Amino acid sequence: MALRIFFVALIRQIAYYSGDFIVTGGGIYTFGEDWEIDPWISCELMITIIADDKIPFLNGALEPFATIRYMDGGKINQKAVELADALLIRTRTICNESLLSGSRVKFIATATIGFDHIATDYCAANSIHWTNAPGCNAASVQQYIASALVTLAHRHNFSLAGKILGVIGVGHVGKKVETLARSLGMKVLLNDPPRARLEGDSGFVSLEKILAESDIVTLHVPMNRTGEDKTFHLINETTFDFLKPGAWLINSSRGEVVKGEALKSALNKGKLSGAVLDVWENEPFVDRQALEKVTIATPHIAGYSTDGKRNGTVQAVRSLGKYFNLPVNDWEPSGIPEPEHPLIVLDSRRQTSEELVRRAILSTYNVMEDDFRFRSNPGEFEKLRDNYPVRREFPAYKISLLIHSASVTEMLQALGVSFV
């Protein structure tokens, strides 16, 4: 049997690269006037996969070992998955009973950090293994928050050093944001009830305290609609009353974590200096009134760096390979595009350390470019995401500092930027 699987995999590889024939779950089909099945071999042992066609770098990774069909993630339906063994998805495919009932799906991998689009209880009850990609885009969100912070400080004439950043949700992303804030000279308060229960309260504060004392509050929680750690409408009319007057709010987690009507009211009443929203209630439909009121608005792309996408795809492919015993444990995508301007030159003779750090961060990613694109085309939410430009994370860049500055070097090295 092992020899048979190896042989079929080899035939598939030849088929994929030569185009002379195609292998499906039912057998090998050769070119002619019509497709003809070759009866001398059956490929029933090979798995069938339905994959979101927007998962980057995936094409070609699994074709030698499986039948794979690419579809618009939002259009993957019950009929499409009926004969599938596995699904490779993003957040737009809702994997629940209505999709999975009656199918032979046994494995789901989402190439995203979040998994609230997967009905995990249903999967557990029906022996469907699922996996997400924890931490895959943590550095991407860190870069987004960095760009937002330095932009707010510059445009509204305040220094980040000494300001208090409240981080709600201190998982993979929250930890990265904590590192960012400390490197910028900010004080940090942390709120994470699940971690506090496991690790003890030391190092964590209550939600009320973090809201009352933070100059800037940033949200990095999963979407939990029920339970002890419910995050649905975590920020609402009541919690807005705890906010420090003049605070800023950043949400790059899930849109429903912040109650939209309460946010608009808080902005109208001046409880907030402003808000940065990357995520929205009822995506991809956006409340135009909220869009007009927030300071920075983007279409759910905080985690959309090329590196983050690559990481999510790698984790999904390797997880699937491990589950089905496919030889992709070391798979890596090729052709990751380089930044357009990978070398950043800074001259400390003319600018302060804070200005130099701001310039460096914005040279890797300027959040206002996404804000402009989004406000210009708010009805193109999905299109803006599907056609997102290349954005490389901090480690893809090198800094040339014309005159050495220990403080600048320390701040930027903490983010992963290297120096030449």
Buried (B, 14 or more C-beta within 10 A) or exposed (E): EEEEBEEBBEBBBBBBEEEEBBBBBBBBBEEEEEEEEEEEEBBEEBBBBBBBBBBBBBEEBBBBBBBBBBBEBBEBEEEBBBBBBBBBBBBBBBBEBEBBEEBEBBBBBBBBBBBBBBBBEBBEEBEBBBBBBBBBBBBBBBBBBBBBBBBBBBEEEBEBEEBBBBBBBBBBBBBBBBBBBBBBBBBBBBBBBBBBEEEEEEEBBBBEBBBBBBBBBBBBBBBBEEEEBEBBBBBBEEBBEBBBEEBBBBBBBBBBBBBBBBBBEBBEEEBBBBBBBBBBBEBBEBBEEBBEBBBBBBBBBBBBBBBBBBBBBBBBBBBBBEBBEBEBEEBEBEEBEEBEEEEBBBEBEEBEBBBBBBBBBBBBBBBBBBBEBBEEEBEBBBEBBEEBEEBBBBEBBBBEBEEEBEBBBEBBBBBBBEBE
